Structures are given as structure tokens and as C-alpha cells.
């Protein structure tokens, strides 16, 4: 039994001859509002925007969903396809792996090593390349409410 969840029988000279095909990628858990390369979300885990208004959740049904409070804004639609793990790969691709390590959804951003994901306070979840260029997003950006916007020429006073 390997520490990736796969049981494998190896031939005495090295190559595998049988496995359960139950492996899933491993990595440290994502924290706060970001997923750094190699970090994962396991079923039931999430990251939240810094203000805590938006949650990016890898649900126990296998769906990756962005919520504002309790309202779903965006989802991968992978519920019912098996539960595995969501990983921000070191190649820049955000991938959901189902049972047996089979990819069932991806952001298709491989080829940008070192990229990371951020759950932003504007409601958008974005993958940024190391140079700061946005290479993928949920396209759920929301402008600030009118009461939180500044008008041209408006001055903010302390207090």
C-alpha cells in the first residue's frame, strides 16, 4: 500500500504488474485566500477571500464551487463524477482528480509553472502567472456596491 492511496504489486525486478488505480495526488492544504503550486483542497476543504465574503469550496460531492455567503456563483459541474482531490499543480494547471487519479476537470493553464490561485474580495477567483498576469478566472467579478464607490473628486477624510 503506497502513501498515495494506491495498492500496487511490483515484479521482483521493479515494474508494477497490478494496482488498484486508486491513487490521488498529494500535497499540503491550501490556506487563507490562496492555492500555491502543489497545494490541494480535499473534499470539504475551502479557501476564502480575505474579507471572508467569498468561499471556494471543494465539496464532498466532487464539485468545486464559488459561493458568496450561501449563494453559488460558479461551479465546475463535477458533482456525481466521483470524489478525489483538487490541486494547483506546479505546472500552473488547476485540476480536479477523481477516483483512481483520473482528471475530470482542469483550468487548462498548464505551461505556466509557478502560477497560483487567489480568491479575491471582488468575487473573482483568478490564476496568476509568476509575472502577475491573469491566465484564468471564474469571471465572477462584481463591482463594489454604489455606497462603497468613490465619485470623481470625492475626498476621504480620516475617521
C-alpha positions in Angstrom: 0.0 0.0 0.0 1.5 3.3 -1.1 1.0 6.6 0.7 -0.9 8.0 -2.3 -3.8 5.5 -1.7 -2.8 3.0 -4.4 -2.1 -0.6 -3.6 0.5 -2.0 -6.1 2.1 -5.3 -6.7 5.6 -5.0 -8.1 7.5 -7.6 -10.1 10.8 -8.6 -8.3 12.8 -6.7 -10.9 10.9 -3.4 -10.4 8.0 -2.7 -12.7 4.4 -2.8 -11.4 2.3 -5.7 -12.5 -1.0 -4.8 -10.8 -2.6 -1.9 -9.0 -5.9 -0.8 -7.6 -5.6 2.5 -9.5 -6.8 4.4 -6.5 -4.0 7.0 -6.2 -4.7 10.6 -5.9 -2.2 13.5 -5.9 -0.9 14.6 -2.5 0.2 17.9 -1.3 -0.1 20.4 1.6 -3.5 22.0 2.1 -4.3 25.4 0.6 -4.7 28.2 3.2 -6.3 31.6 3.6 -7.2 33.1 0.2 -4.7 31.3 -2.0 -3.6 28.0 -3.5 0.1 27.9 -4.1 1.8 25.4 -6.5 1.4 21.9 -5.1 -1.3 22.8 -2.6 -4.6 20.9 -2.5 -8.2 21.1 -1.4 -9.6 17.8 -0.2 -13.3 17.1 -0.1 -14.9 19.6 2.4 -12.0 22.0 2.4 -12.0 25.6 1.1 -10.3 28.9 0.8 -12.0 32.2 1.4 -11.4 35.7 0.1 -9.5 37.9 2.6 -12.7 39.6 3.8 -14.4 36.2 4.1 -17.3 37.0 1.8 -16.4 34.5 -0.9 -15.6 30.8 -0.4 -14.0 28.5 -2.9 -15.1 25.0 -1.8 -14.2 21.5 -3.0 -17.4 19.9 -1.9 -17.9 16.3 -0.7 -19.9 15.6 -3.9 -16.8 16.3 -6.1 -18.0 19.8 -7.3 -15.7 22.8 -6.9 -18.0 25.8 -6.2 -17.5 29.5 -5.6 -20.0 30.9 -3.1 -20.9 34.4 -1.9 -22.4 33.7 1.5 -24.7 30.7 0.7 -25.3 31.6 -3.0 -23.4 29.6 -5.6 -21.8 31.9 -8.2 -19.7 29.4 -10.2 -19.1 25.7 -10.3 -17.1 23.0 -12.3 -20.2 20.8 -12.6 -18.2 17.8 -11.5 -20.7 16.6 -8.8 -21.6 13.0 -9.2 -18.4 12.1 -11.1 -16.5 10.8 -8.1 -14.6 12.5 -5.3 -10.9 12.9 -5.3 -8.8 16.0 -4.8 -8.4 19.5 -6.3 -4.8 20.5 -6.8 -3.0 23.7 -8.0 -0.3 21.8 -9.9 3.2 23.1 -10.2 2.8 23.4 -14.0 0.1 26.2 -13.5 -2.9 24.0 -14.0 -5.8 23.7 -11.5 -7.1 20.1 -11.8 -9.7 18.0 -10.1 -8.8 14.4 -10.0 -11.5 11.8 -9.4 -11.1 8.3 -8.1 -8.1 6.5 -9.5 -6.3 9.7 -10.2 -8.2 10.4 -13.4 -8.5 14.1 -14.3 -12.2 15.1 -14.5 -11.8 18.9 -14.8 -9.0 21.4 -15.5 -8.4 25.1 -15.9 -6.2 24.3 -19.0 -3.5 26.6 -17.8 -0.5 24.1 -17.8 2.7 25.6 -19.2 2.8 28.4 -16.7 4.9 26.9 -13.9 4.8 28.7 -10.6 1.3 30.1 -11.1 -1.0 30.5 -8.1 -4.7 30.9 -7.5 -6.4 33.7 -5.4 -9.9 34.0 -4.1 -10.3 37.8 -4.4 -12.6 40.2 -2.5 -14.2 41.3 -5.7 -15.8 37.8 -6.1 -13.4 36.6 -8.8 -11.1 33.6 -8.4 -8.0 34.1 -10.5 -4.9 32.1 -11.5 -2.0 34.4 -11.9 1.3 33.6 -13.6 4.5 34.4 -11.7 4.8 37.7 -13.6 1.3 38.7 -12.3 -0.6 38.2 -15.5 -4.1 36.7 -15.0 -4.3 33.5 -17.1 -7.7 32.1 -15.9 -10.6 33.2 -13.8 -14.2 32.3 -12.8 -15.3 35.5 -14.5 -17.4 36.3 -11.4 -16.0 39.8 -10.7 -18.6 42.0 -9.1 -18.2 45.8 -8.8 -18.4 47.3 -5.4 -21.9 48.5 -4.3 -22.7 52.1 -5.1 -22.3 53.1 -1.4 -18.7 51.8 -1.4 -17.6 53.6 -4.6 -15.9 57.0 -4.7 -17.1 59.6 -7.0 -14.7 61.7 -9.1 -13.3 64.5 -7.0 -14.5 62.9 -3.7 -12.1 63.2 -0.8 -11.8 60.7 2.0 -11.3 62.2 5.4 -9.8 60.3 8.4 -12.2 58.7 10.8 
